[in-house]
């Protein structure tokens, strides 16, 4: 039964759909920013192209040689300092750190998923127009209408009037039974007095 329950929960859970709606809404919001970015690039492009054209190739080659020498020196230093015993310890340490980082990223991913799903739920409500309905519902819950309060008191009074009316017929029936029982008891008592 657990599999059936899990399957039912999975098929009835709207969170993935809300996540998809939230993703689409966020993508739409970002797409609206594209025209502004294009205009910014158009404005900056001539200055950037001019800077590239004015660059001296010899200066770029010198910077590349310096960077290459620095990287080569660092690689030689790292490989020269490798100790096989420390390498195993370092590998274990890195593996444990990797597990910790992976767990942290999983938690962050779940939080982000929940945020996007919540955003999607709000977007779907906005698309449906339910946001306005929800605000009205909250307002009614916080501040009930004054006309609704007397209307609620009236049914309570009517119910209170009906209860005593219901008790009166029960009391009459009991009185009727007592009245019919008393005359029957009297004739039985009369023959005892005669004899």
Residue pairs with C-beta under 8 A, 6 or more apart in sequence:
14 121
15 117
16 117
17 120
18 117
18 118
18 120
18 121
18 124
19 113
19 116
19 117
19 120
20 120
21 120
21 121
21 123
21 124
22 116
22 117
22 118
22 119
22 120
22 121
22 123
23 116
23 120
24 120
24 123
25 119
25 120
25 123
26 116
26 119
122 131
125 131
125 134
